[in-house]
C-alpha cells in the first residue's frame, strides 16, 4: 500500500517537473515537498507500528486466565474493606464509649486450710463502664477536654475463708459481694467528671495541660498503676500483686466497703516530643466513714505521685511511678485487731519495663513511715511473657513473687490474737520472718472476647509463722469482655 502511494506521488511530481515552469524557485519547492513527504511516511509507519502493538496487547489481555480477573476483583475488595475500616475507626457521632465484662473465678485450696481439707469457692464479677465526652453533655460541661465516667458493678461469692491467716491480701481479688441481704445487687461504683485544660495558647501540648477529676472514684485508677499487674480480671488474682499491699489490703487506704471513695484529683501532664511523658498528681479522698459519704471530709486520705513514661531501657517503653501518702483516719492493724483510729504515712513505687520484644518486668515496693501496721514493708517482683514466640500472640504467661515483713509492733501483739468470735483461727503465734507469696498464670485468649486463665498460688510461712503449712491454691478464671 505504501509503494502505490509513493508511485502516485512520484508520477505527479514528474508531471510537474515536465511543466514549462523551469524557474529555480519551482525546483526548490519540489525538493522541500519531497523531504516533507519522506517525514510524513516515517510518521505514518511509526503510528501503524504503535497501533499493531496496542492491538496485540488488547488481544493478549483478552486471553488471560480467569485467575487474573479474580486477582483484580480481590484487589478491589481489599480497597473496599480498607475504606470500611477507616470508617469504623472514626469515633461515633456521639463519642460515647461503652464497655462490659463478666468474670468468673473458681478456686480450690489443696493445702494450707485450717480444717486440713480442700476448700473450693466460686464467684462472679460483672462490670459495665460508660465514658461520655463533654460535648455530648452540653455546653455547660464541654469546656476544654472533658468527659464523664460511670462504672456499674455487681457480683456474688466470696474468697476462700478457711486458709491459714496471712499478713494481708486475698487469693481472689475479684470477689465482690454486697452485705445488705441482696448479694447480687448492682451498685454505682464510680461516677466522676474530668476536665483537661491545655496550658499552651496553640493547644499543641508542648507546655502540658492540667487535668482535674472530681467525684466518686477508684484511687488505684489514678495511682500505683502498672502495665502488667493492676487488674485482677486480666493479670494476677492475689491482691498482693494487684496493688501495693500496704495501700490496699494493708489498710492505709480506707475506702468504702467496695474499694471506692469520693475525692478530688489534680494532675499536671507534660508530653515532650510525644516520647517522654511526665505526670505529677495530687489527690485528696474521703477516709474512714467519710469514704462512704457518712461523715465529713475531715482528716482525708492524701496521695501524691510523680510518673514518667518513655523509652528508658534498650529503647523499649517503661513506666516509673513514685508516690507518698498520708491517711488521717487509718485503723491500726488494718481494721482487724485494733479499732484505734490513727494516722498512717508511707512511700512506695510501681515500675513496669519492657526488656525484650515479648517480656515485660514489674516491681512494687511499699514502706510504712508512721502508724501501727501488721507489716512495715512489702516488695513484689514479676513479669509477663507474650505468646508470640510459640505462635499464640494474644496469650500471656505471668509469674510474680512477693515478700511481706511483719512489723515489730505486730510481732509483739500477734501471740495474743487467737480465734475470733466466729471460731476462725487468726494468729496466736510470734511471727519469725517474712511471708512469701508466688503466683503463676497462663492467659489463653480463645477469641477477642473470651479468655480462660488457669493459675497456681503459693504462700510460704503465712503470717510469718514458720510452723504453719504452706498454702497452695489452684484457680481457673473465665472472662468475657465486650
C-alpha positions as CSV (number, residue, x, y, z in Angstrom):
1,X,0.0,0.0,0.0
2,X,2.8,2.4,0.8
3,X,4.6,1.7,-2.5
4,X,1.4,2.5,-4.5
5,X,1.1,5.8,-2.7
6,X,4.8,6.6,-3.4
7,X,4.5,5.8,-7.1
8,X,1.4,8.0,-7.5
9,X,3.0,10.9,-5.8
10,X,6.2,10.4,-7.8
11,X,4.3,10.5,-11.1
12,X,2.5,13.6,-10.1
13,X,5.8,15.3,-9.2
14,X,7.3,14.1,-12.5
15,X,4.4,15.8,-14.3
16,X,5.0,18.9,-12.5
17,X,8.8,18.7,-13.3
18,X,8.0,18.5,-17.0
19,X,5.8,21.5,-16.9
20,X,7.0,24.6,-18.7
21,X,7.9,26.3,-15.4
22,X,11.6,25.8,-15.0
23,X,12.4,28.5,-12.7
24,X,14.7,28.0,-9.8
25,X,12.0,28.6,-7.3
26,X,10.0,25.6,-8.6
27,X,13.0,23.3,-8.1
28,X,13.5,24.4,-4.6
29,X,9.8,23.8,-3.8
30,X,9.9,20.3,-5.3
31,X,12.9,19.4,-3.1
32,X,11.2,20.6,0.1
33,X,8.0,18.8,-0.8
34,X,9.9,15.5,-1.2
35,X,11.5,16.0,2.3
36,X,8.2,16.7,3.9
37,X,6.7,13.6,2.2
38,X,9.5,11.3,3.5
39,X,8.9,12.6,7.1
40,X,5.2,12.0,6.7
41,X,5.8,8.4,5.6
42,X,8.1,7.8,8.6
43,X,5.4,9.2,11.0
44,X,2.7,7.0,9.4
45,X,4.9,3.9,9.8
46,X,5.5,4.7,13.5
47,X,1.8,5.2,14.1
48,X,0.9,1.9,12.4
49,X,3.6,0.1,14.4
50,X,2.2,1.5,17.6
51,X,-1.3,0.6,16.6
52,X,-0.2,-3.0,16.0
53,X,1.4,-3.3,19.4
54,X,-1.8,-1.9,21.0
55,X,-4.0,-4.4,19.2
56,X,-1.6,-7.2,20.2
57,X,-1.7,-6.1,23.9
58,X,-5.5,-6.0,23.9
59,X,-5.7,-9.4,22.3
60,X,-3.3,-10.8,24.9
61,X,-5.2,-9.4,27.8
62,X,-8.4,-10.9,26.5
63,X,-6.8,-14.3,26.6
64,X,-5.5,-14.0,30.2
65,X,-6.7,-16.8,32.6
66,X,-9.6,-16.2,35.0
67,X,-7.2,-16.0,37.9
68,X,-6.1,-12.6,36.8
69,X,-9.6,-11.3,36.8
70,X,-10.1,-12.8,40.3
71,X,-7.0,-11.1,41.5
72,X,-8.4,-7.8,40.2
73,X,-11.6,-8.5,42.0
74,X,-9.8,-9.3,45.2
75,X,-7.8,-6.1,44.9
76,X,-11.0,-4.1,44.6
77,X,-12.5,-5.9,47.6
78,X,-9.4,-5.1,49.7
79,X,-9.8,-1.5,48.8
80,X,-13.4,-1.6,49.9
81,X,-12.5,-3.2,53.2
82,X,-9.8,-0.7,53.9
83,X,-12.3,2.1,53.3
84,X,-14.7,0.4,55.7
85,X,-12.0,0.0,58.3
86,X,-11.3,3.7,58.1
87,X,-14.9,4.5,58.6
88,X,-15.1,2.1,61.6
89,X,-12.0,3.8,63.2
90,X,-13.8,7.1,63.2
91,X,-15.5,7.9,66.6
92,X,-19.2,7.7,66.6
93,X,-21.1,10.9,66.3
94,X,-22.0,10.9,69.9
95,X,-18.5,9.9,71.0
96,X,-19.8,7.7,73.8
97,X,-17.7,4.7,74.7
98,X,-19.1,1.6,76.3
99,X,-17.5,-1.5,77.8
100,X,-18.8,-4.5,79.7
101,X,-17.2,-7.7,81.2
102,X,-18.2,-10.7,83.1
103,X,-15.5,-12.6,85.2
104,X,-16.0,-15.9,86.9
105,X,-13.3,-17.5,89.2
106,X,-13.2,-20.9,90.7
107,X,-10.6,-21.7,93.4
108,X,-9.6,-24.8,95.1
109,X,-7.3,-24.8,98.2
110,X,-5.4,-28.1,98.1
111,X,-3.2,-27.2,101.1
112,X,-3.0,-24.7,103.9
113,X,-6.5,-24.8,105.2
114,X,-7.4,-24.7,108.9
115,X,-9.5,-27.8,108.6
116,X,-6.9,-29.7,106.7
117,X,-9.4,-30.4,103.9
118,X,-9.8,-29.0,100.4
119,X,-11.9,-25.9,100.2
120,X,-13.5,-24.6,96.9
121,X,-15.1,-21.3,96.1
122,X,-16.8,-19.8,93.0
123,X,-17.7,-16.2,92.4
124,X,-18.6,-13.8,89.6
125,X,-17.9,-10.2,88.9
126,X,-19.8,-8.0,86.4
127,X,-18.6,-4.5,85.3
128,X,-20.3,-2.0,83.0
129,X,-18.5,1.2,82.1
130,X,-19.5,4.4,80.2
131,X,-17.4,7.3,79.1
132,X,-19.2,10.3,77.7
133,X,-17.3,13.3,76.2
134,X,-18.1,16.7,77.5
135,X,-19.5,17.8,74.1
136,X,-22.2,15.2,74.5
137,X,-23.2,16.5,77.9
138,X,-23.9,20.1,76.8
139,X,-22.3,23.5,76.7
140,X,-22.1,23.8,80.5
141,X,-19.5,21.0,80.8
142,X,-17.9,20.9,77.4
143,X,-15.2,23.5,78.2
144,X,-11.7,22.1,77.4
145,X,-11.1,18.4,77.0
146,X,-13.7,17.0,79.4
147,X,-15.5,13.7,80.0
148,X,-17.9,12.0,82.4
149,X,-17.2,8.4,83.5
150,X,-19.6,5.9,85.2
151,X,-18.9,2.4,86.4
152,X,-21.6,-0.1,87.5
153,X,-20.6,-3.3,89.3
154,X,-22.3,-6.4,90.6
155,X,-21.0,-9.7,92.0
156,X,-21.6,-12.7,94.2
157,X,-19.4,-15.1,96.0
158,X,-16.5,-14.6,98.5
159,X,-12.9,-15.6,98.5
160,X,-11.6,-18.7,100.4
161,X,-12.0,-18.1,104.1
162,X,-10.5,-21.1,105.9
163,X,-6.9,-20.6,104.9
164,X,-4.2,-20.1,107.5
165,X,-4.1,-16.4,108.4
166,X,-1.8,-14.3,106.3
167,X,-0.5,-10.8,106.8
168,X,-2.7,-9.4,104.1
169,X,-4.2,-10.0,100.7
170,X,-6.7,-12.4,99.3
171,X,-6.2,-15.3,96.9
172,X,-9.2,-13.9,94.9
173,X,-9.2,-10.1,94.4
174,X,-12.2,-10.4,92.0
175,X,-14.5,-11.4,94.9
176,X,-17.2,-8.8,95.2
177,X,-20.4,-9.2,97.2
178,X,-22.8,-6.9,98.9
179,X,-23.7,-7.4,102.6
180,X,-27.2,-5.9,102.7
181,X,-29.0,-9.1,102.1
182,X,-29.3,-8.7,98.3
183,X,-25.9,-10.1,97.4
184,X,-26.3,-9.7,93.6
185,X,-27.5,-6.1,93.6
186,X,-25.9,-3.6,91.2
187,X,-24.1,-0.6,92.6
188,X,-22.8,2.6,91.2
189,X,-19.1,2.0,91.9
190,X,-17.7,5.2,90.2
191,X,-19.1,8.4,88.9
192,X,-16.7,11.2,88.1
193,X,-16.2,14.2,85.8
194,X,-12.8,15.1,84.4
195,X,-11.6,18.4,82.8
196,X,-8.4,18.8,80.9
197,X,-7.1,22.3,80.0
198,X,-4.1,22.8,77.8
199,X,-1.6,25.4,79.1
200,X,-0.2,26.5,75.7
201,X,-2.1,29.1,73.7
202,X,-1.9,27.0,70.5
203,X,-3.0,23.8,72.4
204,X,0.0,21.9,70.9
205,X,0.6,20.3,74.3
206,X,4.2,21.5,74.5
207,X,3.5,23.3,77.7
208,X,1.4,20.4,79.1
209,X,-2.1,20.5,80.5
210,X,-3.9,20.5,83.8
211,X,-6.3,17.6,84.4
212,X,-8.8,17.8,87.2
213,X,-11.1,15.0,88.3
214,X,-13.9,15.1,90.8
215,X,-16.4,12.6,92.0
216,X,-16.5,9.0,93.4
217,X,-13.6,7.0,92.0
218,X,-11.2,4.2,92.4
219,X,-8.0,5.7,93.7
220,X,-6.0,2.9,92.0
221,X,-7.3,4.1,88.7
222,X,-5.0,7.2,89.1
223,X,-2.2,5.9,91.4
224,X,0.0,2.9,91.7
225,X,-0.8,1.7,88.1
226,X,1.1,-1.0,86.4
227,X,1.1,-2.3,82.8
228,X,1.2,-6.0,83.7
229,X,-0.1,-6.1,87.3
230,X,-3.1,-3.9,88.2
231,X,-6.2,-5.8,87.1
232,X,-7.4,-8.9,88.9
233,X,-9.6,-9.8,85.9
234,X,-6.6,-9.8,83.5
235,X,-3.4,-10.5,85.4
236,X,-2.7,-11.8,88.9
237,X,-5.5,-12.8,91.3
238,X,-3.7,-12.4,94.6
239,X,-4.2,-8.9,96.0
240,X,-0.5,-8.7,96.9
241,X,0.3,-8.4,93.2
242,X,-2.7,-6.3,92.1
243,X,-1.8,-3.2,94.1
244,X,0.8,-2.0,96.7
245,X,-0.1,-4.3,99.7
246,X,0.4,-1.5,102.2
247,X,-2.0,0.8,100.5
248,X,-4.7,-1.7,99.5
249,X,-5.4,-4.7,101.7
250,X,-2.8,-3.4,104.2
251,X,-5.3,-0.8,105.2
252,X,-3.5,2.5,104.6
253,X,-6.2,3.5,102.0
254,X,-9.5,3.4,103.8
255,X,-12.1,3.5,101.0
256,X,-15.7,2.3,101.4
257,X,-16.6,-1.4,101.7
258,X,-16.2,-1.9,97.9
259,X,-12.9,0.0,97.4
260,X,-14.2,3.4,96.2
261,X,-14.1,6.9,97.7
262,X,-15.2,10.4,96.8
263,X,-12.4,12.9,96.2
264,X,-10.6,15.4,94.0
265,X,-7.6,14.7,91.9
266,X,-5.4,17.2,90.1
267,X,-2.6,16.3,87.6
268,X,-0.1,18.2,85.5
269,X,0.8,16.3,82.3
270,X,3.7,17.2,80.0
271,X,4.5,15.3,76.8
272,X,7.9,16.0,75.3
273,X,8.0,15.2,71.6
274,X,5.3,12.6,72.2
275,X,8.0,10.2,73.5
276,X,8.8,11.2,77.1
277,X,5.7,11.7,79.3
278,X,5.7,13.3,82.7
279,X,2.8,13.4,85.1
280,X,2.5,14.8,88.5
281,X,-0.6,14.1,90.5
282,X,-2.1,15.1,93.9
283,X,-5.3,13.6,95.2
284,X,-7.5,14.1,98.3
285,X,-10.1,11.5,99.1
286,X,-12.6,10.7,101.8
287,X,-11.3,8.4,104.5
288,X,-12.9,6.4,107.3
289,X,-16.7,6.8,107.4
290,X,-16.2,9.8,105.0
291,X,-15.3,7.4,102.2
292,X,-18.9,6.1,102.3
293,X,-20.5,9.6,102.5
294,X,-21.4,9.0,106.1
295,X,-19.2,11.7,107.7
296,X,-17.5,15.0,106.9
297,X,-14.4,15.3,104.7
298,X,-12.1,15.8,107.7
299,X,-8.7,14.0,108.0
300,X,-8.8,12.7,104.4
301,X,-6.5,10.4,102.6
302,X,-4.0,12.4,100.6
303,X,-1.5,11.0,98.0
304,X,1.0,12.5,95.6
305,X,2.7,10.7,92.6
306,X,5.4,11.5,90.1
307,X,5.2,9.4,87.0
308,X,7.5,9.0,83.9
309,X,6.7,7.0,80.8
310,X,9.2,6.7,78.0
311,X,11.9,4.6,76.4
312,X,14.4,4.2,79.2
313,X,16.0,0.7,78.8
314,X,17.1,-0.7,75.5
315,X,14.9,1.8,73.7
316,X,11.8,0.0,75.0
317,X,8.8,1.5,76.8
318,X,8.6,1.6,80.5
319,X,6.6,3.3,83.3
320,X,8.1,4.6,86.6
321,X,5.8,5.8,89.4
322,X,6.9,7.1,92.8
323,X,4.4,8.2,95.4
324,X,3.8,9.0,99.0
325,X,0.6,9.0,101.1
326,X,-0.9,10.1,104.4
327,X,-4.2,8.9,105.8
328,X,-5.6,10.8,108.8
329,X,-8.2,8.1,109.6
330,X,-6.4,4.8,109.2
331,X,-7.1,1.9,111.6
332,X,-4.3,0.1,113.4
333,X,-3.7,-3.4,112.1
334,X,-5.9,-2.8,109.0
335,X,-9.2,-2.8,110.9
336,X,-8.8,-6.4,112.1
337,X,-7.2,-6.3,115.5
338,X,-7.3,-2.8,116.8
339,X,-10.2,-0.4,116.4
340,X,-8.0,2.6,117.2
341,X,-8.1,5.3,114.5
342,X,-4.7,6.9,113.8
343,X,-2.7,8.5,111.0
344,X,-0.6,6.4,108.6
345,X,2.2,7.6,106.3
346,X,4.1,5.7,103.7
347,X,6.0,5.8,100.4
348,X,6.3,3.4,97.5
349,X,6.9,2.9,93.8
350,X,5.5,0.9,90.9
351,X,7.6,0.1,87.9
352,X,7.0,-1.8,84.7
353,X,9.6,-2.1,82.0
354,X,9.7,-3.9,78.7
355,X,13.1,-5.7,78.4
356,X,12.6,-7.5,75.1
357,X,10.0,-7.8,72.4
358,X,7.9,-10.2,74.4
359,X,9.0,-9.8,78.0
360,X,7.9,-7.1,80.5
361,X,9.1,-7.0,84.1
362,X,7.4,-5.2,87.0
363,X,8.2,-4.4,90.6
364,X,6.4,-2.7,93.5
365,X,7.7,-1.5,96.9
366,X,5.9,0.0,99.9
367,X,7.4,1.2,103.2
368,X,5.4,2.4,106.3
369,X,6.9,5.5,107.8
370,X,4.3,6.1,110.6
371,X,1.5,4.1,112.1
372,X,0.8,0.6,113.6
373,X,0.7,-1.9,110.8
374,X,0.9,-5.6,110.5
375,X,3.8,-5.4,108.1
376,X,6.0,-2.4,107.6
377,X,7.4,-3.1,104.1
378,X,6.4,-5.1,101.1
379,X,8.2,-6.0,97.9
380,X,6.9,-7.7,94.8
381,X,8.7,-8.7,91.6
382,X,7.5,-10.4,88.5
383,X,7.0,-10.4,84.8
384,X,4.9,-11.3,81.8
385,X,5.8,-13.2,78.7
386,X,3.8,-12.8,75.5
387,X,2.8,-15.9,73.5
388,X,4.1,-14.8,70.1
389,X,7.2,-16.9,70.5
390,X,5.1,-20.1,70.5
391,X,2.6,-18.9,67.9
392,X,-0.1,-17.6,70.3
393,X,0.4,-13.8,70.0
394,X,-2.6,-12.9,72.2
395,X,-1.7,-15.4,75.0
396,X,0.3,-14.5,78.1
397,X,2.3,-16.1,80.9
398,X,2.7,-14.2,84.2
399,X,4.9,-15.0,87.2
400,X,5.3,-13.0,90.4
401,X,6.9,-13.3,93.8
402,X,6.3,-11.2,97.0
403,X,7.8,-10.7,100.4
404,X,6.0,-9.0,103.4
405,X,7.8,-8.2,106.6
406,X,5.9,-8.3,109.9
407,X,6.4,-5.1,111.9
408,X,7.9,-5.1,115.4
409,X,4.5,-4.0,116.9
410,X,2.7,-6.8,115.2
411,X,5.2,-9.4,116.3
412,X,4.6,-8.3,119.9
413,X,0.8,-8.4,119.6
414,X,0.4,-11.5,117.4
415,X,0.7,-14.1,120.3
416,X,-2.4,-12.7,121.9
417,X,-4.6,-12.8,118.8
418,X,-6.4,-16.1,118.9
419,X,-9.6,-17.3,117.3
420,X,-12.3,-14.7,116.8
421,X,-15.9,-14.9,117.8
422,X,-16.7,-17.0,114.7
423,X,-14.2,-19.6,115.6
424,X,-11.8,-18.7,112.7
425,X,-8.2,-19.1,113.6
426,X,-6.4,-15.8,113.5
427,X,-2.9,-15.7,114.9
428,X,-1.7,-16.7,118.4
429,X,2.0,-17.1,117.5
430,X,5.1,-15.0,117.2
431,X,6.0,-14.2,113.6
432,X,9.5,-15.2,112.9
433,X,10.2,-14.0,109.4
434,X,8.8,-12.6,106.1
435,X,5.7,-14.1,104.5
436,X,6.4,-15.2,100.9
437,X,4.0,-15.2,98.0
438,X,4.1,-16.5,94.5
439,X,1.6,-16.8,91.6
440,X,1.8,-18.3,88.1
441,X,-0.9,-17.9,85.4
442,X,-1.4,-18.7,81.7
443,X,-4.0,-16.4,79.9
444,X,-5.4,-18.3,77.0
445,X,-7.2,-15.9,74.6
446,X,-9.7,-18.1,72.9
447,X,-11.1,-15.2,70.8
448,X,-11.1,-11.5,71.0
449,X,-14.0,-11.6,73.6
450,X,-13.3,-14.6,75.7
451,X,-10.3,-15.7,77.9
452,X,-9.5,-18.6,80.1
453,X,-6.8,-18.3,82.7
454,X,-5.6,-21.2,84.9
455,X,-3.4,-20.2,87.8
456,X,-1.4,-21.5,90.8
457,X,-0.9,-19.6,94.0
458,X,1.5,-20.4,96.8
459,X,2.1,-18.7,100.2
460,X,5.1,-19.7,102.3
461,X,5.3,-19.1,106.0
462,X,1.8,-17.5,106.1
463,X,1.6,-14.7,108.7
464,X,5.3,-15.1,109.3
465,X,4.7,-18.4,111.1
466,X,7.4,-20.8,110.3
467,X,5.5,-23.7,111.8
468,X,2.4,-23.2,109.5
469,X,1.8,-25.3,106.4
470,X,2.3,-23.6,103.1
471,X,-0.8,-22.5,101.3
472,X,-1.4,-23.9,97.8
473,X,-4.4,-22.7,95.7
474,X,-5.4,-23.8,92.2
475,X,-7.6,-21.4,90.2
476,X,-9.4,-21.0,86.9
477,X,-10.7,-17.6,85.7
478,X,-13.0,-17.1,82.8
479,X,-13.6,-13.6,81.4
480,X,-15.9,-12.4,78.6
481,X,-15.4,-8.8,77.6
482,X,-17.1,-6.6,75.1
